[in-house]
Amino acid sequence: MKVTKTDVVRSGMPDYFKIYTKWIEHYKRSGDQQSKMYAYHYARVAEEMGQATIDDDVTMDDLLGDQ
């Protein structure tokens, strides 16, 4: 999954892309699968709010990388 930040800024709304990046970094450091789940959740929320775009490129490398 490739998540890219957009230029959309809305006052009064949390920066869900930033929340995603914190969770994905925690996952990369710890390997904790729940952190990865939270990261993907916030990536999707960021996409819904226009703060990010997601390219769902699922390859065998992605699937085998978590084993």
N, C-alpha and C positions, 0 to 999 in steps of 0.2 A: 504494500500500500504506500503510495507516494502522496504526501499531503503538502500542498503549497499554499503559503499565505497570500491573501489578496490585499488590496489597498483599502478595503471597506473599513471605515471607523464609525462606530455608533456610540454616542455618549450615553452613559447609564447602563451599558451592557458589558458584562465581563468579557475579557479577551480569551475566548475559548481555544484559540490557536495556541496561545501561551500555555494554557492549562494542558493541552495535548502535548506540547513539547516537554513540559516538566515530567509528565507521566512516562513518555517514551524514553526519556533520558534515564529515569529511575529503572525502567525495565531493562535497558541496555546495561546498566551497572549491576543490577541485582539478578536479572533473569526471572524475576517474579511474574508469573503469568497473569495474575490479577492486575498488575500495573499495566501490562499490555492491553488487557481488556478495557481498563479505564482510558488509556490513551486512545484507543480506537473509538470508544464512545464519544470522547470529547472532540475527536477529529470530525466525526459525523455531525455533532452539534455545531461545530465551527462552520462546516459546510452549509448546514441549514440556515445559519445566521449570515451567510455570505462572507465569512471571514477566511474561508479556505476553499480550495478545490481538492478533490481526491481523485487520483488515478488508481483504480483497482486493478493492478497488474499482478495477478496471482500466477506464479510460475512454480515449477517443481522445486526450485531452489528455496523459495519461501516456505513451502510446505515441509521440506526436509530440514530446513535450518533450525527448526524448533525442537528437533528430536535429540 
